[in-house]
Amino acid sequence: MAAAVVGGRGERLSSSSPTAAAPQVDAGKYVRYTPEQVEALERVYTECPKPSSLRRQQLIRECPILSNIEPKQIKVWFQNRRCREKQRKEASRLQTVNRKLNAMNKLLMEENDRLQKQVSRLVYENGYMRTQLHNPSAATTDTSCESVVTSGQHHQQQNPAVLHPQRDANNPAGLLAIAEETLAEFMSKATGTAVEWVQMVGMKPGPDSIGIIAVSHNCSGVAARACGLVSLEPTKVAEILKDRPSWYRDCRCVDIIHVIPTGNGGTIELIYMQTYAPTTLAAPRDFWTLRYTSGLEDGSLVICERSLTQSTGGPSGPNTPNFIRAEVLPSGYLIRPCEGGGSMIYIVDHVDLDAWSVPEVLRPLYESPKILAQKMTIAALRHIRQIAHESSGEIPYGAGRQPAVFRTFSQRLSRGFNDAVSGFPDDGWSLLSSDGSEDITISVNSSPNKLVGSHISPNPLFSTVGGGILCAKASMLLQNVPPALLVRFLREHRSEWADPGVDAYSAASLRASPYAVPGLRTSGFMGSQVILPLAHTLEHEEFLEVIRLEGHGFSHDEVLLSRDMYLLQLCSGVDENATSASAQLVFAPIDESFADDAPLLPSGFRVIPLDAKMDGPSATRTLDLASALEVGPGGASRASTDSSGTCNRSVLTIAFQFSYENHLRESVAAMARNYVRAVMASVQRVAVAIAPRLGPQIGMKHPPASPEALTLASWIGRSYRAHTGADIRWSDTEDADSPLALLWKHSDAILCCSLKPAPMFTFANNAGLDILETTLVNLQDISLEMILDDEGRKALCSEFPKIMQQGFTYLPGGVCKSSMGRQASYEQAVAWKVLSDDDAPHCLAFMLVNWTFM
């Protein structure tokens, strides 16, 4: 800076010097300020770091001690003060990053040591197995190396477990022995090689990453492991992790039955935990475990846990009807303090969920360590990181509420939906008699206040007349439908599946005078939806929002109810590029007051993938379906075979809740049953439109073999040649054996629409179906106007006379929209008139050159 920079730091003052009593302004090069002057300037800086010229002049007038300082020098003081503030913040940030990097480096070094041990063990085992294969006689006689060639878990499987004598909760010494065994086994998994860990794809370490995530390979049960850094102290981290219902969304309740202090300052807890079922097709699980909390010599905290069974010994736990007892193998948390603050966390989750007790199609939900990692291990780390981020004060308050309030809303929505799906009898749920069809389950709850909790304001409907809650739910399997894409469509296109009359009924139930007409309504409340964001998690994997449904009434009754309706909505798992255990959309009607204790009656959708994600094509880009493009039955058969490796299955669970008055219960049940069936039919239509982009076996992704299609293909090519004087450039399609195959395989999108006042599409090649994200069956429901933006429509209108007179025209590049609402750009478009054999105009053809999704 120039020599006229003014010094304003307190440490530059010399209070002992008589010359420090007043600022020295000699030549305007340097100024010394007294402590009183600095204090006055600091007070103003706190209120306004960048005062205007008028404010600086006012400051000089109001503070006599600053009267000898020129306004320009005060301006420079504030500039320097802001610069120092920025430097301090940057230095603090760099120190924080440096601490994180040092801690991460230490973590990676420990991981490297563990992996080296694992490699050494595997090399030794490999050598031993080679010896046994070359010398079979040794393999039958020498068993001394059995403990070497088998991992700890495999060894346990091959050898019968030793039955310990039954240990009672009144015998702390016996339980402490179990606790110490659990601690040793947990540490061998967290920092040793007791389990063969395989790192999950996409989980790379770094100062801002969630951590190192790994899953088990070839071990009993399923296991997941995570290592990460958080900016919270170990005791706070331990407190959060012990509060499992706050972060584990599948956890229904945790009851601490017995607490026993240990002599080393730790505690032993006997815990009974219940978890929700993920779908209506399986039973929920419960666990009876021992949890041991203790400190280590290096200052670390350990929380380890395991199930108490006949093999481990210990007291027997509660037995609850309709629950299947699952087992927690030695698991837990190792929390180490970091230098300069924060903690390094090791998490191990290892469970046996008794997968054989569920239908075979659902077993991947209970046998996949990746699903366990997403639902428990990563969820715990994310929750701790979220709390740490909120504690730092970096998250702005939304709608005048603290982040913890929104977190509570999210938990209540998720829990309410889980309660509806599971329908536990001890919550007051009971099944209603069926109409003979097994696709929809109807259950009722006559104790709604028990369900929502005593701390929640009761629904005015429940307090004025007798009534309760009715839930209609169902599950169905989907093929080749990405959960994220489906849920995102349901969120963004509510009008495609929701009935405005049912929305009106749900919203009116929150009012003192309920809208007691449970039939489906076809008028009123047909306005658009507006999404109002409220909050999101640190990694944007979950977000909370308010949906405003704009109301428009027509009849007298509807005018009274034509106010806007509001839904509180929780959406998660909609990022197609992220690995997620499920995608979920849950919503509940709310009134305009949006009180913190407002009653919530959640409904919604949950889509859970059943198959592991293969290295197949992404759902966001055009696919190479060359194997499907052979005309005739042979081509279709080959396509189905080749695409089997990328076929994904998922299970969709739908649950809708409604309040009812006792005298209208049967009417509401009939309405709910019909509504859920209608929603399922809508979802299936959406799934059919989405699925063909991932595989040819659903929908028509091979060219139609009808004579009409062959004729149209020849007309398209011949008309293009007649109008332009050149053939369509058939790139990479030399092996095609017909005009239809040439057209179908073309990389540019070729679309045909009718020559009517409202042109509708009649045909598209493979690329055309991809850009429209539809099928040949649904193509005729899409109009030309729907896919063009304003610029595209203007360009086509101006060039349309030229097309009809000259037969073709070139249109500039632009943007179009698919049937799913996604935008795609293209470099150029060619439009030409397709003529039949008698030269009569048949349709209009478009070719979108070099298109791509934006």
N, C-alpha and C positions, 0 to 999 in steps of 0.2 A: 504494500500500500504506500501512498505518498507520505512525505515527512510530516504532514499535518494531522496524522492519526492521533486521536486523543486517548490518553490512558484513563481507564475508569475502574480498575481493579482495586479492591480494598487493600490488598497486600502491597500495593505500590505506594501507599500513603506513608508518610513519616511524621507521626503525631508528635514525636519529641522535638522535631525541628520547628523553629518559630516561623519558617517560611511556609509551613503546611497550613497555616490558618486561612489562607486565601489561595485561589487558583492562580497559577502563573500562566499568563497568556502571551508571553513574549513571542512575537512573530507567529503566533498561532500554531506552533509546532508541537507543543506538549503541555499537558495540563495535569496538575495534581489536585485531587479532590479530598476534602476533609471527610471524616467518617459521617458527619451529619449530612453533608451533601450527597454522599453515596447512598445513605439510608433514604433520603428523600427521593432520589432517582429510582432506587429499587422499589419503593412503594408504588410509584407510577408505572414502572415496568411490569409489576405484578398485575396491575389492572389493565394496562394497555401496552404490550411489547412494541408496538409500532405507532407512536402518537403522531398526529398530523402537525403541520406547522403551527396552526392556531393553538393546538393543545400544548405544544412546547412553549409558545409565548405566554400562554395562560399559566403554565407551571412556573415560569420565571417571575411573573407578577405575584403569584400566591406564595412563593417561597422566597423570602428575603435573602436567605443564605445562598441562593443561586443567582442573585442579581448581577454579580460580577462576571457571569459566564455568558458568552455570546450564544444565541440560538443555534448557530451553525455547529458550535462545539458540542452542544447538547445532542444535536442530531447525530453527530459522529459517536457520541457515547452510547446511544441506543443501538446504533449499527454494530459497534463492537460487542455490546452486551448480547445482542441476538446471535452474533457469530460465535461467542464463547458458549452460549447455551446450546447451539447446534453442535459444536465440537464436543461438548460434554456428553450429549445424547449419543453421538456417534461413537465416542470412546466407550461409553457404557454398553452400547450394542455390540461392539467388537469384542469387548471383554466377555460378554455373555456367549457370543458365538464361539470364542476361543475356549471357554469352559466346556461348552457342549462338544466341541471337536476333541478336546482332550479326553472327556469322558467317553465319547464314542470310540476314540482310538483305543482306550483301555478295554472297552467292550469287545471291539474287533480282535484285539490281541488275545483275549480270553477265548473268543470263539475260534480263533485260529489254532490255539493250543488244543481245544477240545476236538476240533476236526482232525488235527494231526494224530491225536490218540485214536480216534475212530479209524483213520486210514491205516495206522499201524496194526490195529486189531484185525481189520478186514484183510490186510496183506498176510498176517499170520494165519488167519482162518483159511484163506485161499491156498496157502502153501500146505497147510495140514490136509485140506480136502484133496489136493492133488496127490499127496502122499498116499492117502487112503484109496484113491482111485487106482493108483499104480500098484498098490499092495493090498489087495482085497482081504487077505488073511489077517492083516493087522487090524483092519476095520472091525472084524468079527471078534477079536480077542482083546484088543486094547481099548478100554473105555476111560483111561485116565485123563484124556484131554477133552472129555465131554463138556466140562465147564468152560473150556477155552473156546471151543468152536461154536458155542451157542451163546446168544446174547442173554442178558438177564431175563428178559421177558420170555424168550423162547424156552429157556431152561425151566421157567416156572410152568410153562404149558406142558412140557414133556414129563415133568416129575410131579407126582401127587403132592398137593400142598399139605404141610404138616398141620394137624388140627391142634390148636392151642386149647388148654382148658378154659371153660367158660369163665369170663371175667365180669364182675359186677361193677356197677357205677360206684358202689360203696367201697371199692378197692382201688384207691388212687394209684397204688404202686403198679397194679396190673395194667391200668389204662396208660400210665406213663410209659410202660414198656412198649405198648402198641404205638404210642406217640413218637417215641424215639426211633422205632423201626420205620415209621412213616416218614420222619424227617430224613433219615439216611437214604431211603429209596427216592424221595423227592429230589434231594440234592444230586443224586446220581443221574437223574433225568435232566435237571436244570443246568448243571455245569459239567456233567459227565457224559458217558456214552452208553447208558443203560438202554436208551431208545435210539434207533437209527433215524435221525431227523433229515428231512429233505426240505430245503428252503422253497417257499412259495414264490411263484413267478410274479415279478412286478414289485416285490417288497425289497427295495434297496435301502441300505442304511445311509444316513446323512443327518446333519444337525437339525433339519426340520422334518425328517421322515418319521413315520409312526414307529419304526423300529425294524428288527429282524424277525420275520415270521417263518416258522417251519412247521411241517406236519410229519406225522409218524409214517414209517414204512415197514410193513411186515411185523406188526406187534399185536398182542392181544388187545381187543377193544380199539378205540380210536383216540389219538392224542394230538395235541397241538402245543407249540412252544413259542414264546415271544420274549424278546429283549428290547428294552427301550429306555429312553431318558425322559424325565418329567421335571418340571420346576417346582415341585412340592416336596416338603420334608417327609421322611419315612413314616412318621407316626400318622400324618395326614393321609398318606397313600394307603396305609394299612386300614385306617378308618373307612375310607371310601371302598376299598376292595371287600371288606367284610359286609358292607351294606349291599348285598348282592341284588335285591329287588330294584335298586336305583339304577343299575346299569345292565342287568341281564333281563331282557324283555320277556324271555320265556319262563322266568321265575314267578311262580304264583305266591309262595309264602316261604319264609324261613323261620322255624321255631327253635329257639335254643332251649332244650329240655333240661340240661344240667351244666353247671359251670364248676370246674374244680381248679383251684390255684395249685401251681407246682412249686417245688422248693427252689427252682432256679429263676423265679420271677415270671414264669410264663403262665399260661392258662390252657386248660383242656375243656373243650365244649362238646357236648353231645347234641347233634343238630338233626332235625327232621325237615326236609325240604321237598316241596311239590313244584312240578313244572307243568306248563300248559302243553297240550298236544298241538303240533303245528297245523294239522288239518282235522276235518271231521271224520277222517277215515282211520284214525289210529287213537289208541288210548294214551292218556297222560302218564308221566313217569314220576316216581318219588324216590327219595334217597334217605338213608339213615347213616350218618357219618360221624366221625370223630375229627374235630378240628383242633390243631395244636398251634399255639402262638408262643414264640420264644425269641430271645435275642441271642446273637452270636458274639464271639469274642471280638470280632472286627467292627462291632457296632451295627451290624446288619440286623434286620428283622426278618423272621421267617414265619409264614402262616402256611401250614401244610394240612392236608385233609385226606381221609380215606374212608371207605365204607366199612362198617362193622358187620362182618358175616360170620358164618360158622367156622371158616378157615382162619380168620383173624382172632376170633374170640371177642369177648365183650358182651354187654347187655343187648337184648333184642329191642328193636324200635317199634313204633306204632305201625299197625297194618290198616290201611284205608281202602275200602272197597273201590273198585273201578280204576285203581292205579296199578301200574306195573312197576315192581321194584327194580331199579337200575343200580349200577355199582360205580362208585368213584374209586378208581385205582389211585395210588399215591400221587397227589397233585398239590399245587399250592403256589405261593408267591415268595420270592426272595427279594428283599428291598434293601439296597445298599446306599448309604449316604454318599453324595459326591462332594468333592472339594469346592468350596464357594457356594454351596447350596444346591438343592435339588436331590433327585434320587435316580438310581439305576434299578430297573425292575426286571426280574425274570419271572415269567408266568408259565406254568405247565398245567394243562388241563388234560386229564386222561380218564376216560369213562368207558364203560360197557353198557350200552343202552338196550341190550336184549333185542337185537334187530330181528331175530327169528319169530318174534311175537306179532309182527306187523305183516300186512300183505306184501308179497314179493316186489310189487311195483314201487312200494314206498321204502324199501330197505336202504336205498342209497342215502336217504335222509338220516339214517342211523348208523351207517357204515362209512360215511365220508369224513375223514379228518379235516378236509377243507371247510365243510359246513360247520363243524365244531369250532374251527379257528375263527370263522366269521361271526358266529353267534355268541361265543364266549370269550375267547382269548383276545381277539382284536377289539371286540366291544368293550372289554375292560380297559385296555390301553387308551382307546379313543375317549372313553368317559373321563379318565383321569386327565388326559390332555385338555379336554374341554373345560373341566373344573379349573385347571391351572391357568388356562387362557382367560377365563372369566375373572379369576382372582387377580390377574394382572391389571384389570381395569381397561383393557384394550377393546372390549366389546361394547359398542354404544347401546344404550337402552332403546328398545323398540316399543312404540305405542305407550310410552311412559312406564314400562315395567322392567324389572330387573331380569337378567337372563335366567335365574333360577325359577322364576314364575313360568316362563315359556317351557322350561325343561319339565316342570310339573305337568303342564298341559299335555306335552308329548307323552309322558308316562301314563297319564290318565286315558288318553285316546288309545294307546297301544294296549293297556291293560283291559279297558272296556271291550275292545274288539276280541282279545283273547278269551275273556270271560264269556262272550257271546258264542264263540266257536266251540269252546269246551263244554259250556252249560253244566257246571257242577251242581249236583243236587243240594249240597250244603249251602249254596248261595241262593237257593230257592227255585232253581230251574226244574221243570218237569216237562216231559214230552206230551204233545197234544196228539190226539188220534189222527192218523193219516187218512188221506182221501183215496188210498189204494195205490198211489204212485210212490215209489221209494226215492225219487230223485231229490226231493226237497224235504228237509227235516224242520218241523215246526215245534218250538218249545216256548213255554210261557214262564214268567216269573211274577208271582203275586206278592213278592217282598222286594220291590225295587229300591226302597230306601236302604235296605241292608246291602244291596249290591253296590250302590253308588257311594255308600259310606255315611256315617253319621255327621261328619264334618262338612258335608256338601249340602247346599240348600235344596230342599225337596222340590220336585216338579209340582207346579200348581195344579196339574191335572190329578196327581195322586192325592193331594191334600183336600180337594174339593169333592171328588166322587171316587167311588171304588174303582180300582183299575190295576194295571200292572204293565209289564213289558212283554212283548212278543218278539221272537227272533225266528226268521226264516233263513236257513243256511244250506249250503250244498258245496260239494267238491267235484271237480271233473278234471280229467287229464287232457293236456294240450300237447300237440306234436309240432316240433319245429317252430315254436313261438318264443322269441327272446323275452323273458320276463320284464326286463327294463323297458323294452320298446312297447310292450302291451300296456304296462301301467302308465307310461308317459302318455300314450294315446288316450287312455281312460281319463287321465287328469286334464288334458288339454282339450278334449272333445266330449265334454259331459253330455251335451245335447244328443250325442249319438246313441246313448244307452239309458239315460235317466228320464223318468217320466215327471213332468212338471207338477202333475196333480199329486203324486206321492210326495214330492218335495214340499208341496204346500201343506199336505196333511202333517208331515213331520215337523215343519216349522210352526204350524198353528198349535201343536200340542204343548208348546212352551208358553202359551198365553193363557190367561185366566178363563177365557171363553173359547174352548177348543173347537177346532174345525172338524166336526164329528161326521164327516162324509167320507168313509173309507174306500169308496170306489175310485177307479182310475178316471182322471179328468183329462179332457182333451183340449180345454181352453184355459186361458189365463196362465200367468207365470211363464211366458214363452220368450222372455228377454234373454240377452246374452249373459255370460258369466265374466266376472272381473276378478282376477287373482291379485290379492293384496299380501305381499310377503311380510312375515312377522320376524322370523328368526331362522337360523340354520346352524348346523354344527360346524366345527372347525374345518373339516374336510368336505363339507357340502354333501355328505352321503345321506343326510336327512334334513328336511326343512319343514317348518310350520308356517301356515298361511291361512288367511281368511278368504273365503270365496263369497263374493256378492252376486247373487242371482237377481237380476233386474226383473221386477214384477210388473205385469200389465194385465189388469182385469178387464173383463168385458161384461159379464152379467152383474146384477146388483150385488149378489153375494161375493163375487170375486173382486169387485171394486173395493169392498171393505177390507179385503185381504191382499190387495195388489201392492202392498209395500215390498220393498226389496227384502229378500231372504238372505241369511248369512249362514255359512258353514265354517266351522273350524276344521282344518284339514292337515293331516300329517302324511307326508310322502317320503319314501325312502327307496334306495336301490334302483334309481332310474338312470344311473350312469352306465352306459353300455360298455365303456372301456374299463370299468372297475369290476373286480370279482366280488360278488355279493351273495349272501346266503339266501336272500329272497328280495322281491320287490313288492312294495306294499303301498296301498292308498286307503287311508282311513279318515272318515269325516263324521262330524256330528253337528246338528243344527244348534245355533246359538241365537240369542236375541241381541238387540242393538247395544245393550248395556255391557255385554262381554265381561261379566264379573269374574273375579278370580275363583269363586266357589260355585260357578254356574254348573248345573247338572249337565252331564254329557251322556248322550246315547249313541255310541259310535257304531257305524256301519262301514263296509268297505270290501276291499279285495286284497288277497295275498297270493302271489305267484312264486312258487318255490321250484327251482330247477332240480330235476331228478338225476340227470346225467352229468358227468364231468364235462367241462367245456373242452372240446377237442380243438386241435389246431386247424380249425375250419375258417371259412371266410367270415368277415365281420358283417354285422347286420347293417352297417352304415355305408356300404359301398356296393357297386355293381358286381355281380358274380359271373364267373366263367362257367357257364353251364353247357359247354361243348358236348359233354357226354349225353346230354338230353336232347340234342338237336337232330337226331336221326329220325326221319319221317317214318311213321308206321309203328306197329306194336313192338318191334325189336328195339327201336330206339328208346321207347318208354321203359322197357324192362331193364335195359342197360343203365339208364339214368337212375332208376330206383336202387340198383345194386351199388353203383359208384358213390351214391350220396349217403349211404348208410353210416359211414364213419362220422359224418357231421350232423346226424340227426339228434336233436335235443328234445327231451321230454320234460314236462313240468306239470305240477299239480296246482290248479287254481281253486282257492277257497273263497266263497262269497258268503257274507253274513250281513243281513239287514235287520235292524231293530226298530220297533214301533211301540209307542205307548197306546194303550187302549182303555176304554171304559168297559166294565164288566158286561153290560148288556149288549156291547158291540164286539165282543171278543171273536166270535165265529166269523163275522163279516170282515174284521181286520185280518184274521188268519187267511181267509180266502183271497183277499186283496194282496197280502204279502206273498202267498204262494204263487199267484199269477205274476206278480211283479218280478220275483226272483227268476222265474222261468223266462220271462221276457228279457231280463238282463243277461241271463246265460245265453240266450239265442243271439243277442246283440254282440256279446263278447266272442261267440263262435264266428260270427260274420267278420268281425275285426281280425280274428286270428287267421281266417282263411286269406284275408287280404294281405296280412303280414307274412305268413308262412312261406308262400312261393318264392320269396326272395332268398330263402335259405335252402330250398331243396325242391326239385321238380316233382316229388311224389305227391305233393298237395297242390291242387290246381293244375292248370294246363301250362306247363313251361316248355313242352315240346310243340312244334308247329302243328296246327290242325291238318289232318290228312283228307279233309273233304274236298270234292271237286270245286266247290265255290271258292275255297281258300286258294287253291292252285290257280284258278282263273283270275282272281283278284291280284295275285302276285305277278302274273304275266302282264295284266293291264297296268299295274304301277310302273314296272320296268319299261314297258313299251311307251307309255305316255311320257315318262321322263325323257326318254331318248328322242321322242318326236318333238317335244317342246324345247329342249336345251341343245339338241344336236350331239349329245354325248351320252354314254352309258353311265349308270351309277357305278362308282368305284367300289368294287367288291373286294375289300382288303381282307386277307387271311381267310378267304372262303373258296379257294380254288377247288377244294375237294367236294364241294356241294354238288349234288346231282340233280337239282331241280331249281326253277326260279323261286319257289317258296323257301327252300333251304338257304339260297343266296340272300333273300330278303331277311329271313329270320336270324341269320348269323351276323348280319351287318352290325358293326360296332356303334354306329350312329342310331339315334332313336328315330324310327319311321312310324308315323301316326296317320291314320285316315279318319276323316270325319264326314258327316253327311252334309249335303248342300241344302240346308234348311235355314230358316231365320234364326233358330237356336241350334247351331251345329252340335251334334253329339258324336263321340268317337265310336267307330265301328270296327276298327282293326288296329293292331300295333304289333311290331316285331318284338323280339325278346328284350332288346334295349329299351323300346318304348314302354313295355310293361314295367321294366325296372324303374324308369324315371317317373312313371305315374304311380308306382308302388301299388299295383293292382293285378288282376288276372283278366284273361279274355272273357270270362263269364261276367265280371263286374265292370268291364270296360265301358259298356253301353250306358252306364249310369253317370258317366263323367262327361261334362260339356267342355267345349273348347274355351269358353269364357272363364270357366273355373280355374284353369291352370295358368292363364296368362295374367301378367301384371298390367298396370295401366299403360306403361310404355309399349308393351307387346300388343295390347289391343289397339292402341292408336296406330302403330306401324302397320298392323294387318288391315285395319279399316282404310287407311290411305292407299294401300297397295292392292286391295281386293279388286277394284275395276281392272287393274293391269293383269291380274291373274286370270280373270274371266275373258279378257280380250286376247292377250298374248299366250296364255296357257301356263305361265310360271312367273316367279319373281324371287329375288334374293332379299331376305330380311336381315337387319342387323342383329348382332348378338344381344342377349338379354337374360332374363330370369323367368323361370316358370315354377309352378307349385304342384307338388304331387297330391294324390288323394289323401295322404296322411298329414298334409300341411307343411312338408319339408320343401325347401327351396333348392333348385338346381339351376346352374348357369350353363349357357351354351355359347359358342363362339360365333355361330352364324346359323341361319335357318333358310331352308329352301322350301318354297310352297309351289305346288303345281296341281293342275287339274287332271284328274284321272278319267280317261275316256274308255268306254266299253267298245266291243267289237264293231258296233255300228256308229262309232264316234259320238255317241251321246254322253254328256257329262254324268259321271257316276258318283264321284266323291271328290273331296279335296285331300291331298297328301302333304305332309310336312316332314322334313328331315332336319333334326336338331343335331348340328355337327359338334363333335368334341364336348359333350355334356359331362357334367360332374356335379355331385351334391355339394352344397356350400356348407 
